[in-house]
Amino acid sequence: MLGELLGYLLGVKANVGGVGIAMLLLICSRLWLQRRGLLTAGVNHGVALWGSLYIPVVVAMAAQQDVVAAAKGGPMVLVGGVGIVVLSFAMVAMMGRLSGQSETMDEIEARERADAEAAAAFERTDP
């Protein structure tokens, strides 16, 4: 019930109980540790990591429900979805071919090294 309420408050049509309540507990424990001066840098980074993962997890949960609802809607939805994915892959391939030749990291580093050497040589000869 709390998960349904939390999902409603966040505007997500999903029960975010486990993830949402865990996130609230994480925030409360972080505040508790911070007030007592026990919050180390490692714990703070860990809390920031889990905090940044919360929204993608909730979005993935909602997206999963959308896919299930769409699949129940009929085969046309699945054909459209597969068609869009294939079209996207084709567009990426086409853009890659039209963009021309790309440099490798070795070529970029060699060019930068040559530019730096040329600049150093110019500074030595500049009066």
Helices and strands as residue ranges (DSSP letters): H 2-10, H 17-35, H 41-72, H 75-98, H 105-125
